[in-house]
Amino acid sequence: MSDTRRQDARHVWHPFTQMQTAPPPIAIASARGASLYTEDGREILDLISSWWVTLHGHAEPSIAEAIARQAGRLEQVIFAGFTHEPATSLAARLTAELPGDLNRVFFSDDGSTSVEVALKLALQFWRNRGEHRPRILALEGGYHGDTFGAMAAGASSGFFRAFDEHLFDVTHLPFPETWANDPDVERKEAEALAALDQALADHGSATAALIAEPLLQGASGMRMCRDEFVRAVSERLRAANVLLILDEVMTGFGRTGSTFACGRAGVTPDLICLSKGLTGGFVPMSVTVCRDGIYDAFLDSDFERAFAHGHSFTANPIGCAAALASLDLTLDPATQLRWGSIEGVHRERIAGLQDDVLHARICGTVAALDLPSEQSGYGAPEGPRLKEYFLEQGVLIRPLGNVIYLLPPYCVTDEQLHRGWDAVDGAVRRLGKESAR
Ligand SMILES: *Cc1c(COP(=O)(O)O)cnc(C)c1O
Protein backbone atom coordinates (compact mmCIF):
# COMPACT_ATOMS: atom_id res chain seq x y z
CA MET A 1 0.00 0.00 0.00
CA SER A 2 1.31 3.50 -0.79
CA ASP A 3 1.92 6.04 2.00
CA THR A 4 -1.06 8.01 0.75
CA ARG A 5 -3.38 5.03 1.04
CA ARG A 6 -1.98 4.08 4.47
CA GLN A 7 -2.35 7.59 5.92
CA ASP A 8 -5.78 7.93 4.35
CA ALA A 9 -6.97 4.67 5.92
CA ARG A 10 -5.76 5.82 9.32
CA HIS A 11 -6.66 9.52 9.47
CA VAL A 12 -9.01 10.75 6.74
CA TRP A 13 -12.82 10.95 6.67
CA HIS A 14 -14.29 11.29 3.15
CA PRO A 15 -17.44 13.18 2.11
CA PHE A 16 -20.70 11.37 1.31
CA THR A 17 -19.03 8.06 2.11
CA GLN A 18 -19.93 5.09 4.29
CA MET A 19 -16.36 4.56 5.45
CA GLN A 20 -16.94 0.97 6.56
CA THR A 21 -18.09 -0.39 3.22
CA ALA A 22 -16.57 1.97 0.65
CA PRO A 23 -13.64 0.60 -1.35
CA PRO A 24 -10.34 2.35 -0.53
CA PRO A 25 -10.02 5.68 -2.37
CA ILE A 26 -7.86 6.04 -5.46
CA ALA A 27 -4.79 8.21 -4.94
CA ILE A 28 -4.45 10.83 -7.69
CA ALA A 29 -0.99 12.28 -8.27
CA SER A 30 -1.70 14.77 -11.07
CA ALA A 31 -4.24 15.81 -13.65
CA ARG A 32 -4.34 17.50 -17.03
CA GLY A 33 -7.27 18.43 -19.25
CA ALA A 34 -9.96 15.78 -18.83
CA SER A 35 -7.52 13.20 -17.44
CA LEU A 36 -6.62 12.22 -13.88
CA TYR A 37 -3.41 10.25 -13.28
CA THR A 38 -3.19 7.84 -10.36
CA GLU A 39 -0.10 7.38 -8.20
CA ASP A 40 0.52 4.09 -9.97
CA GLY A 41 0.36 5.77 -13.37
CA ARG A 42 -3.14 4.88 -14.60
CA GLU A 43 -5.19 7.41 -16.58
CA ILE A 44 -8.82 8.01 -15.59
CA LEU A 45 -11.02 10.15 -17.81
CA ASP A 46 -12.98 12.60 -15.64
CA LEU A 47 -16.43 12.84 -17.23
CA ILE A 48 -18.17 14.38 -14.21
CA SER A 49 -15.83 17.37 -13.85
CA SER A 50 -14.78 16.16 -10.39
CA TRP A 51 -18.19 16.74 -8.79
CA TRP A 52 -19.20 19.39 -11.31
CA VAL A 53 -16.48 21.94 -10.59
CA THR A 54 -13.77 21.50 -13.26
CA LEU A 55 -14.88 23.79 -16.07
CA HIS A 56 -12.18 24.08 -18.74
CA GLY A 57 -9.96 21.20 -17.69
CA HIS A 58 -7.66 20.12 -14.89
CA ALA A 59 -4.50 22.20 -14.37
CA GLU A 60 -5.60 24.56 -17.18
CA PRO A 61 -2.42 26.64 -17.65
CA SER A 62 -3.94 30.13 -17.90
CA ILE A 63 -5.80 29.69 -14.60
CA ALA A 64 -2.83 28.06 -12.88
CA GLU A 65 -0.63 30.99 -13.94
CA ALA A 66 -3.17 33.61 -12.80
CA ILE A 67 -3.27 31.93 -9.39
CA ALA A 68 0.52 31.82 -9.11
CA ARG A 69 0.83 35.50 -10.11
CA GLN A 70 -1.81 36.58 -7.61
CA ALA A 71 -0.38 34.46 -4.78
CA GLY A 72 2.97 36.21 -5.20
CA ARG A 73 1.40 39.68 -5.07
CA LEU A 74 -1.54 39.67 -2.64
CA GLU A 75 -2.77 36.38 -1.24
CA GLN A 76 -5.45 37.62 1.18
CA VAL A 77 -6.70 40.78 2.84
CA ILE A 78 -9.62 41.48 5.18
CA PHE A 79 -12.58 42.49 2.97
CA ALA A 80 -14.37 44.74 5.49
CA GLY A 81 -12.97 48.23 5.08
CA PHE A 82 -10.62 47.07 2.28
CA THR A 83 -10.97 46.15 -1.35
CA HIS A 84 -8.72 44.99 -4.20
CA GLU A 85 -8.57 44.96 -7.97
CA PRO A 86 -9.24 41.22 -8.54
CA ALA A 87 -12.52 41.52 -6.56
CA THR A 88 -13.70 44.73 -8.20
CA SER A 89 -12.83 43.51 -11.72
CA LEU A 90 -14.58 40.22 -11.11
CA ALA A 91 -17.70 41.93 -9.74
CA ALA A 92 -17.82 44.31 -12.71
CA ARG A 93 -17.22 41.64 -15.35
CA LEU A 94 -19.59 39.08 -13.81
CA THR A 95 -22.47 41.52 -13.45
CA ALA A 96 -21.95 42.61 -17.07
CA GLU A 97 -22.64 38.99 -18.12
CA LEU A 98 -25.67 38.50 -15.85
CA PRO A 99 -29.11 39.61 -17.04
CA GLY A 100 -31.03 42.69 -15.92
CA ASP A 101 -29.94 44.71 -12.90
CA LEU A 102 -28.16 41.87 -11.09
CA ASN A 103 -25.46 44.33 -10.14
CA ARG A 104 -24.34 43.79 -6.57
CA VAL A 105 -21.96 40.96 -5.63
CA PHE A 106 -21.59 39.43 -2.15
CA PHE A 107 -18.66 37.01 -1.95
CA SER A 108 -18.49 33.81 0.08
CA ASP A 109 -16.77 30.44 0.10
CA ASP A 110 -18.75 27.66 -1.54
CA GLY A 111 -22.14 26.77 -2.94
CA SER A 112 -23.72 26.19 0.45
CA THR A 113 -22.65 29.54 1.86
CA SER A 114 -23.82 31.34 -1.30
CA VAL A 115 -27.25 29.81 -0.62
CA GLU A 116 -27.15 30.80 3.06
CA VAL A 117 -26.35 34.36 1.99
CA ALA A 118 -29.23 34.40 -0.53
CA LEU A 119 -31.74 33.09 2.02
CA LYS A 120 -30.57 35.53 4.70
CA LEU A 121 -30.62 38.46 2.26
CA ALA A 122 -34.16 37.58 1.17
CA LEU A 123 -35.42 37.30 4.75
CA GLN A 124 -33.72 40.48 5.95
CA PHE A 125 -34.78 42.38 2.82
CA TRP A 126 -38.44 42.09 3.86
CA ARG A 127 -37.67 42.76 7.51
CA ASN A 128 -35.80 45.95 6.55
CA ARG A 129 -38.89 47.00 4.61
CA GLY A 130 -41.08 46.42 7.66
CA GLU A 131 -42.88 43.32 6.33
CA HIS A 132 -43.20 40.04 8.17
CA ARG A 133 -42.40 37.36 5.58
CA PRO A 134 -40.95 34.27 7.27
CA ARG A 135 -41.92 31.68 4.63
CA ILE A 136 -39.61 30.13 2.03
CA LEU A 137 -40.70 28.08 -0.98
CA ALA A 138 -38.57 25.50 -2.80
CA LEU A 139 -39.06 22.78 -5.40
CA GLU A 140 -39.22 19.05 -4.65
CA GLY A 141 -35.90 17.38 -5.36
CA GLY A 142 -33.96 20.65 -5.17
CA TYR A 143 -30.51 20.38 -3.59
CA HIS A 144 -28.82 23.50 -2.25
CA GLY A 145 -25.92 22.32 -0.08
CA ASP A 146 -25.18 20.77 3.29
CA THR A 147 -25.29 23.69 5.76
CA PHE A 148 -28.45 24.18 7.81
CA GLY A 149 -30.31 26.75 5.72
CA ALA A 150 -29.34 24.96 2.54
CA MET A 151 -30.46 21.63 4.06
CA ALA A 152 -33.83 23.16 4.97
CA ALA A 153 -34.27 24.39 1.39
CA GLY A 154 -33.23 20.97 0.06
CA ALA A 155 -34.98 18.83 2.66
CA SER A 156 -37.01 16.96 0.04
CA SER A 157 -33.81 15.53 -1.48
CA GLY A 158 -33.87 12.98 1.36
CA PHE A 159 -30.19 13.35 2.30
CA PHE A 160 -30.76 15.06 5.66
CA ARG A 161 -33.11 12.86 7.69
CA ALA A 162 -30.73 12.84 10.69
CA PHE A 163 -31.32 16.59 11.07
CA ASP A 164 -35.01 16.86 10.17
CA GLU A 165 -36.14 18.25 13.50
CA HIS A 166 -33.55 21.05 13.36
CA LEU A 167 -34.45 22.34 9.91
CA PHE A 168 -36.71 25.38 9.54
CA ASP A 169 -39.94 24.91 7.69
CA VAL A 170 -39.83 25.20 3.89
CA THR A 171 -42.79 24.49 1.60
CA HIS A 172 -41.77 22.17 -1.24
CA LEU A 173 -43.73 22.44 -4.48
CA PRO A 174 -43.82 19.89 -7.31
CA PHE A 175 -41.07 19.92 -9.96
CA PRO A 176 -42.25 18.96 -13.48
CA GLU A 177 -39.38 16.61 -14.29
CA THR A 178 -39.24 15.81 -17.99
CA TRP A 179 -37.18 14.09 -20.73
CA ALA A 180 -37.06 13.59 -24.49
CA ASN A 181 -40.44 12.73 -26.06
CA ASP A 182 -42.33 13.08 -22.77
CA PRO A 183 -46.04 13.18 -23.69
CA ASP A 184 -47.07 14.39 -20.21
CA VAL A 185 -44.85 17.43 -19.82
CA GLU A 186 -47.59 20.01 -20.23
CA ARG A 187 -49.86 18.32 -17.71
CA LYS A 188 -47.02 18.12 -15.17
CA GLU A 189 -46.14 21.77 -15.66
CA ALA A 190 -49.78 22.83 -15.29
CA GLU A 191 -50.04 20.87 -12.03
CA ALA A 192 -46.81 22.35 -10.65
CA LEU A 193 -47.92 25.87 -11.55
CA ALA A 194 -51.34 25.30 -10.00
CA ALA A 195 -49.62 24.27 -6.76
CA LEU A 196 -47.49 27.41 -6.90
CA ASP A 197 -50.58 29.55 -7.54
CA GLN A 198 -52.26 27.97 -4.54
CA ALA A 199 -49.23 28.56 -2.26
CA LEU A 200 -49.05 32.19 -3.39
CA ALA A 201 -52.79 32.70 -2.93
CA ASP A 202 -52.66 31.17 0.58
CA HIS A 203 -49.44 32.71 1.91
CA GLY A 204 -47.93 34.98 -0.76
CA SER A 205 -47.79 38.06 1.45
CA ALA A 206 -45.98 36.03 4.16
CA THR A 207 -43.49 34.51 1.70
CA ALA A 208 -40.01 35.96 1.33
CA ALA A 209 -38.72 33.95 -1.63
CA LEU A 210 -38.73 30.82 -3.72
CA ILE A 211 -35.39 29.09 -4.28
CA ALA A 212 -34.82 26.78 -7.27
CA GLU A 213 -32.17 25.16 -9.41
CA PRO A 214 -33.13 26.39 -12.90
CA LEU A 215 -33.56 23.85 -15.77
CA LEU A 216 -31.49 21.13 -14.13
CA GLN A 217 -31.67 19.66 -10.61
CA GLY A 218 -28.27 18.07 -10.06
CA ALA A 219 -27.98 16.01 -6.89
CA SER A 220 -31.48 14.53 -7.00
CA GLY A 221 -30.64 12.78 -10.27
CA MET A 222 -30.00 15.28 -13.10
CA ARG A 223 -33.72 16.03 -13.30
CA MET A 224 -34.59 18.47 -16.05
CA CYS A 225 -37.46 20.85 -16.72
CA ARG A 226 -38.26 23.08 -19.69
CA ASP A 227 -37.29 26.74 -20.10
CA GLU A 228 -41.01 27.56 -20.28
CA PHE A 229 -41.55 26.34 -16.72
CA VAL A 230 -38.76 28.48 -15.26
CA ARG A 231 -40.20 31.48 -17.11
CA ALA A 232 -43.73 30.79 -15.84
CA VAL A 233 -42.51 30.48 -12.24
CA SER A 234 -40.62 33.75 -12.52
CA GLU A 235 -43.67 35.57 -13.94
CA ARG A 236 -45.94 34.32 -11.16
CA LEU A 237 -43.50 35.31 -8.42
CA ARG A 238 -43.05 38.78 -9.89
CA ALA A 239 -46.82 39.23 -10.03
CA ALA A 240 -47.12 38.09 -6.39
CA ASN A 241 -44.18 40.27 -5.27
CA VAL A 242 -42.18 37.26 -3.98
CA LEU A 243 -38.42 37.09 -4.58
CA LEU A 244 -36.86 34.48 -6.88
CA ILE A 245 -33.51 32.97 -5.86
CA LEU A 246 -31.88 30.92 -8.62
CA ASP A 247 -29.25 28.49 -7.39
CA GLU A 248 -26.91 28.24 -10.40
CA VAL A 249 -24.08 26.75 -8.35
CA MET A 250 -24.01 23.85 -10.81
CA THR A 251 -25.81 25.21 -13.91
CA GLY A 252 -23.72 28.39 -14.17
CA PHE A 253 -20.89 29.03 -16.65
CA GLY A 254 -22.14 27.09 -19.65
CA ARG A 255 -23.34 23.73 -18.33
CA THR A 256 -26.80 24.23 -19.87
CA GLY A 257 -25.35 25.43 -23.18
CA SER A 258 -25.74 29.12 -22.26
CA THR A 259 -23.48 31.11 -19.97
CA PHE A 260 -26.25 31.03 -17.36
CA ALA A 261 -29.44 28.95 -17.25
CA CYS A 262 -31.45 32.07 -16.34
CA GLY A 263 -30.26 33.70 -19.57
CA ARG A 264 -31.31 30.66 -21.57
CA ALA A 265 -34.74 30.70 -19.92
CA GLY A 266 -35.08 34.46 -20.39
CA VAL A 267 -35.45 35.15 -16.68
CA THR A 268 -33.85 37.67 -14.33
CA PRO A 269 -33.93 36.37 -10.75
CA ASP A 270 -33.72 38.71 -7.75
CA LEU A 271 -30.75 36.78 -6.40
CA ILE A 272 -28.43 34.28 -8.06
CA CYS A 273 -25.94 31.88 -6.43
CA LEU A 274 -22.76 30.91 -8.31
CA SER A 275 -19.87 28.67 -7.24
CA LYS A 276 -18.33 25.36 -8.46
CA GLY A 277 -17.25 26.48 -11.98
CA LEU A 278 -16.77 30.09 -10.83
CA THR A 279 -13.00 29.64 -10.38
CA GLY A 280 -12.80 27.06 -13.17
CA GLY A 281 -12.96 24.51 -10.35
CA PHE A 282 -9.50 25.45 -9.02
CA VAL A 283 -10.23 26.93 -5.59
CA PRO A 284 -13.38 27.26 -3.50
CA MET A 285 -15.24 30.54 -3.85
CA SER A 286 -18.80 31.66 -4.46
CA VAL A 287 -20.87 34.74 -5.04
CA THR A 288 -24.45 35.73 -4.40
CA VAL A 289 -25.46 38.48 -6.83
CA CYS A 290 -28.57 40.57 -6.20
CA ARG A 291 -30.62 43.18 -8.04
CA ASP A 292 -30.19 46.85 -7.19
CA GLY A 293 -33.53 46.99 -5.37
CA ILE A 294 -32.47 44.31 -2.88
CA TYR A 295 -29.22 46.09 -2.08
CA ASP A 296 -30.98 49.44 -1.63
CA ALA A 297 -33.16 48.02 1.15
CA PHE A 298 -30.05 47.51 3.31
CA LEU A 299 -28.91 51.17 3.07
CA ASP A 300 -29.54 53.17 6.22
CA SER A 301 -27.73 55.25 8.80
CA ASP A 302 -28.46 52.42 11.26
CA PHE A 303 -26.13 49.34 11.43
CA GLU A 304 -29.22 47.28 12.33
CA ARG A 305 -30.25 47.33 8.64
CA ALA A 306 -26.80 46.27 7.35
CA PHE A 307 -26.10 42.71 6.27
CA ALA A 308 -24.08 41.48 9.25
CA HIS A 309 -22.57 38.48 7.53
CA GLY A 310 -19.07 37.63 6.38
CA HIS A 311 -16.52 34.84 6.15
CA SER A 312 -12.81 34.90 6.93
CA PHE A 313 -11.87 34.47 3.28
CA THR A 314 -14.54 36.71 1.73
CA ALA A 315 -13.39 37.71 -1.80
CA ASN A 316 -10.04 35.95 -1.44
CA PRO A 317 -7.79 37.53 -4.11
CA ILE A 318 -6.47 34.16 -5.35
CA GLY A 319 -10.02 32.94 -5.88
CA CYS A 320 -10.91 36.16 -7.70
CA ALA A 321 -7.84 35.86 -9.96
CA ALA A 322 -8.79 32.28 -10.81
CA ALA A 323 -12.38 33.36 -11.53
CA LEU A 324 -11.22 36.16 -13.85
CA ALA A 325 -8.98 33.78 -15.82
CA SER A 326 -11.79 31.22 -15.99
CA LEU A 327 -14.26 33.87 -17.17
CA ASP A 328 -11.91 34.79 -20.05
CA LEU A 329 -12.07 31.17 -21.19
CA THR A 330 -15.83 30.87 -20.65
CA LEU A 331 -16.50 33.91 -22.84
CA ASP A 332 -14.10 32.74 -25.57
CA PRO A 333 -16.20 31.85 -28.66
CA ALA A 334 -14.15 28.67 -29.07
CA THR A 335 -15.38 27.46 -25.64
CA GLN A 336 -18.96 28.27 -26.51
CA LEU A 337 -18.60 26.25 -29.73
CA ARG A 338 -17.48 23.29 -27.59
CA TRP A 339 -20.77 23.44 -25.64
CA GLY A 340 -22.58 22.79 -28.93
CA SER A 341 -20.22 19.97 -29.99
CA ILE A 342 -20.48 18.24 -26.61
CA GLU A 343 -24.26 18.41 -26.85
CA GLY A 344 -24.03 17.03 -30.42
CA VAL A 345 -22.08 13.96 -29.30
CA HIS A 346 -24.54 13.43 -26.42
CA ARG A 347 -27.47 13.54 -28.89
CA GLU A 348 -25.87 11.10 -31.30
CA ARG A 349 -24.94 8.56 -28.62
CA ILE A 350 -28.06 8.77 -26.46
CA ALA A 351 -30.18 8.11 -29.56
CA GLY A 352 -28.46 4.71 -29.87
CA LEU A 353 -29.52 3.81 -26.32
CA GLN A 354 -33.16 4.97 -26.46
CA ASP A 355 -34.62 1.45 -26.48
CA ASP A 356 -32.65 0.13 -23.50
CA VAL A 357 -32.92 2.99 -21.01
CA LEU A 358 -35.55 5.27 -19.51
CA HIS A 359 -35.95 9.03 -19.61
CA ALA A 360 -33.01 9.89 -21.88
CA ARG A 361 -32.43 13.61 -21.44
CA ILE A 362 -29.98 16.34 -22.39
CA CYS A 363 -29.57 19.89 -21.13
CA GLY A 364 -26.67 21.57 -22.93
CA THR A 365 -23.43 19.81 -21.99
CA VAL A 366 -25.15 17.49 -19.49
CA ALA A 367 -26.67 14.16 -20.55
CA ALA A 368 -28.49 11.70 -18.28
CA LEU A 369 -30.52 8.51 -18.46
CA ASP A 370 -32.17 6.15 -16.00
CA LEU A 371 -31.39 2.45 -15.93
CA PRO A 372 -34.45 0.31 -15.45
CA SER A 373 -34.25 -0.59 -11.74
CA GLU A 374 -36.39 -2.07 -8.99
CA GLN A 375 -35.48 0.89 -6.83
CA SER A 376 -34.89 4.37 -8.20
CA GLY A 377 -33.10 7.15 -6.36
CA TYR A 378 -29.68 7.54 -4.78
CA GLY A 379 -29.92 4.26 -2.87
CA ALA A 380 -30.52 2.11 -5.97
CA PRO A 381 -28.18 -0.89 -5.81
CA GLU A 382 -26.75 -0.38 -9.32
CA GLY A 383 -24.85 2.75 -8.27
CA PRO A 384 -21.79 1.28 -6.51
CA ARG A 385 -21.43 -1.63 -8.96
CA LEU A 386 -21.55 0.70 -11.96
CA LYS A 387 -19.01 3.05 -10.41
CA GLU A 388 -16.58 0.12 -10.12
CA TYR A 389 -17.31 -0.99 -13.68
CA PHE A 390 -16.64 2.49 -15.07
CA LEU A 391 -13.35 2.73 -13.18
CA GLU A 392 -12.28 -0.61 -14.67
CA GLN A 393 -12.96 0.98 -18.06
CA GLY A 394 -10.76 3.94 -17.10
CA VAL A 395 -13.54 6.52 -16.84
CA LEU A 396 -14.83 8.48 -13.85
CA ILE A 397 -18.62 8.32 -14.11
CA ARG A 398 -20.40 8.30 -10.78
CA PRO A 399 -24.05 7.32 -11.10
CA LEU A 400 -26.62 8.87 -8.79
CA GLY A 401 -28.36 5.60 -7.88
CA ASN A 402 -29.73 4.25 -11.17
CA VAL A 403 -29.09 7.55 -12.99
CA ILE A 404 -26.05 7.61 -15.27
CA TYR A 405 -24.95 11.06 -16.35
CA LEU A 406 -22.09 12.75 -18.16
CA LEU A 407 -21.05 16.28 -17.18
CA PRO A 408 -17.61 16.71 -18.79
CA PRO A 409 -15.14 19.59 -18.61
CA TYR A 410 -15.28 21.64 -21.82
CA CYS A 411 -11.77 20.65 -22.91
CA VAL A 412 -12.99 17.07 -23.44
CA THR A 413 -12.32 15.92 -27.02
CA ASP A 414 -14.98 14.18 -29.11
CA GLU A 415 -12.81 11.06 -28.99
CA GLN A 416 -12.69 11.14 -25.16
CA LEU A 417 -16.42 11.74 -24.94
CA HIS A 418 -17.09 8.79 -27.26
CA ARG A 419 -14.89 6.66 -25.00
CA GLY A 420 -17.16 7.64 -22.11
CA TRP A 421 -20.29 6.78 -24.08
CA ASP A 422 -18.74 3.44 -25.13
CA ALA A 423 -18.41 2.65 -21.41
CA VAL A 424 -22.03 3.69 -20.84
CA ASP A 425 -23.10 1.43 -23.74
CA GLY A 426 -21.19 -1.43 -22.12
CA ALA A 427 -22.78 -0.79 -18.73
CA VAL A 428 -26.30 -0.74 -20.15
CA ARG A 429 -25.69 -3.97 -22.10
CA ARG A 430 -24.12 -5.73 -19.11
CA LEU A 431 -26.89 -4.74 -16.76
CA GLY A 432 -29.50 -5.78 -19.31
CA LYS A 433 -27.88 -9.23 -19.46
CA GLU A 434 -27.71 -9.53 -15.66
CA SER A 435 -31.38 -8.77 -15.19
CA ALA A 436 -32.29 -11.24 -17.97
CA ARG A 437 -30.62 -14.06 -15.99
C1 LIG B 1 -23.11 21.51 -5.13
C2 LIG B 1 -24.29 22.38 -5.00
C3 LIG B 1 -24.46 23.21 -3.88
C4 LIG B 1 -23.52 23.20 -2.71
O1 LIG B 1 -22.26 23.64 -3.06
P1 LIG B 1 -21.00 23.27 -2.12
O2 LIG B 1 -19.87 23.99 -2.76
O3 LIG B 1 -20.88 21.78 -2.19
O4 LIG B 1 -21.30 23.75 -0.76
C5 LIG B 1 -25.55 24.05 -3.87
N1 LIG B 1 -26.43 24.08 -4.88
C6 LIG B 1 -26.31 23.30 -5.97
C7 LIG B 1 -27.30 23.40 -7.06
C8 LIG B 1 -25.25 22.41 -6.07
O5 LIG B 1 -25.14 21.60 -7.12
Ligand as a Chemical Component Dictionary entry (heavy atoms), coordinates in Angstrom:
data_LIG
# 
_chem_comp.id                   LIG 
_chem_comp.type                 NON-POLYMER 
_chem_comp.pdbx_formal_charge   0 
_chem_comp.three_letter_code    LIG 
# 
loop_
_chem_comp_atom.comp_id 
_chem_comp_atom.atom_id 
_chem_comp_atom.alt_atom_id 
_chem_comp_atom.type_symbol 
_chem_comp_atom.charge 
_chem_comp_atom.model_Cartn_x 
_chem_comp_atom.model_Cartn_y 
_chem_comp_atom.model_Cartn_z 
_chem_comp_atom.pdbx_ordinal 
LIG C1 C1 C 0 -23.107 21.509 -5.128 1  
LIG C2 C2 C 0 -24.291 22.381 -4.996 2  
LIG C3 C3 C 0 -24.463 23.214 -3.883 3  
LIG C4 C4 C 0 -23.524 23.198 -2.712 4  
LIG O1 O1 O 0 -22.256 23.641 -3.064 5  
LIG P1 P1 P 0 -20.996 23.270 -2.122 6  
LIG O2 O2 O 0 -19.867 23.993 -2.761 7  
LIG O3 O3 O 0 -20.876 21.778 -2.191 8  
LIG O4 O4 O 0 -21.300 23.750 -0.764 9  
LIG C5 C5 C 0 -25.552 24.055 -3.868 10 
LIG N1 N1 N 0 -26.433 24.078 -4.880 11 
LIG C6 C6 C 0 -26.308 23.300 -5.971 12 
LIG C7 C7 C 0 -27.303 23.397 -7.065 13 
LIG C8 C8 C 0 -25.247 22.405 -6.065 14 
LIG O5 O5 O 0 -25.144 21.602 -7.123 15 
# 
loop_
_chem_comp_bond.comp_id 
_chem_comp_bond.atom_id_1 
_chem_comp_bond.atom_id_2 
_chem_comp_bond.value_order 
_chem_comp_bond.pdbx_ordinal 
LIG C1 C2 SING 1  
LIG C2 C3 SING 2  
LIG C2 C8 DOUB 3  
LIG C3 C4 SING 4  
LIG C3 C5 DOUB 5  
LIG C4 O1 SING 6  
LIG O1 P1 SING 7  
LIG P1 O2 DOUB 8  
LIG P1 O3 SING 9  
LIG P1 O4 SING 10 
LIG C5 N1 SING 11 
LIG N1 C6 DOUB 12 
LIG C6 C7 SING 13 
LIG C6 C8 SING 14 
LIG C8 O5 SING 15 
# 
